[in-house]
Amino acid sequence: MIANTPKPPYYSVIFTSTLNENHLGYDDTAYRVEELAQNQEGFLGIESARSEIGISVSYWKDLDSIRKWKAQTEHRVAQEKGKSIWYDQFKLRIAKVERDYSQNMDE
């Protein structure tokens, strides 16, 4: 589902990753992390897809909200598991969204 974000400016956190073969428990943790993010102050939405490369883009009100999310206790535990158990590689990017537009084909 495409996130329904507010009028810019806001921020995006773009997380890309590849999993190794030992990803037992990954799906449950990913679901829990998304659930936690949705309850975090400043969270605006998320879009995710996974095939050979996983891409999750979360949207945030401001940089302070992103900092607080990064420090959230359960999220920190999941980050460490990702680094030590699940990911072959990952990259995180933070960007300011200055413009967005859309087309809704259902309208």
C-alpha positions in Angstrom: 0.0 0.0 0.0 1.2 3.5 -0.8 1.6 5.7 2.3 -0.8 8.7 2.6 1.7 11.4 3.5 1.0 15.0 4.3 2.0 18.0 2.3 5.9 18.4 2.2 8.3 19.0 3.7 8.8 15.8 5.7 11.6 13.2 5.8 12.0 9.7 4.5 14.2 6.9 5.8 15.2 4.6 3.0 16.4 1.2 4.2 17.7 -1.3 1.6 19.0 -4.8 2.5 19.8 -8.3 1.3 19.2 -11.2 3.6 21.6 -14.1 4.1 20.3 -17.7 4.3 19.9 -17.5 8.1 16.7 -15.4 8.3 14.8 -17.4 10.9 12.6 -15.0 12.9 13.2 -12.1 10.5 9.6 -11.9 9.2 8.1 -11.7 12.7 10.6 -9.1 13.8 10.1 -7.0 10.6 6.3 -7.1 11.3 6.9 -6.0 15.0 9.2 -3.2 14.0 6.6 -1.8 11.6 4.0 -2.0 14.3 6.3 -0.2 16.7 7.1 2.5 14.1 3.4 3.2 13.5 3.0 4.0 17.2 6.1 6.3 17.3 5.6 10.0 17.5 6.3 11.7 14.2 5.6 8.6 12.1 3.7 9.4 8.8 3.7 6.1 6.9 5.7 3.2 5.4 6.1 1.4 2.1 8.0 -1.9 1.8 8.8 -4.5 -0.7 11.1 -7.6 -0.6 12.4 -9.8 -3.4 16.2 -10.1 -3.9 16.6 -6.7 -2.3 14.4 -5.5 0.5 13.4 -1.8 0.4 11.5 -0.1 3.2 10.8 3.6 3.0 9.4 5.2 6.2 8.1 8.8 6.4 8.7 11.1 9.4 7.6 14.5 10.5 11.1 15.7 11.3 14.7 14.7 12.0 14.1 14.6 15.8 11.4 11.9 15.2 13.8 9.9 13.2 16.5 10.1 16.0 14.0 9.0 18.6 12.9 6.1 16.4 16.5 5.0 15.9 16.9 5.0 19.7 13.7 3.1 20.5 14.6 0.0 22.6 12.9 -2.8 20.7 14.0 -1.2 17.4 17.6 -1.1 18.7 17.4 -4.9 19.5 16.1 -5.6 16.0 18.8 -3.5 14.4 21.5 -5.5 16.2 19.9 -8.8 15.2 19.9 -7.6 11.6 23.6 -6.7 11.7 24.7 -9.9 13.5 22.2 -12.5 12.1 20.1 -11.6 9.1 21.7 -9.2 6.7 24.4 -9.8 4.1 24.4 -6.1 3.6 22.2 -3.0 4.2 22.2 0.7 3.6 20.2 3.4 5.2 19.6 6.8 3.7 17.7 9.8 5.1 16.2 12.4 2.7 14.1 15.5 3.0 11.0 15.3 0.8 10.4 18.7 -0.7 7.8 17.8 -3.2 5.4 14.9 -3.9 2.5 14.3 -6.3 0.4 11.4 -7.2 -2.2 9.9 -9.4 -4.9 7.7 -8.0 -6.1 5.3 -10.8 -9.2 4.4 -8.7 -10.7 7.9 -8.9 
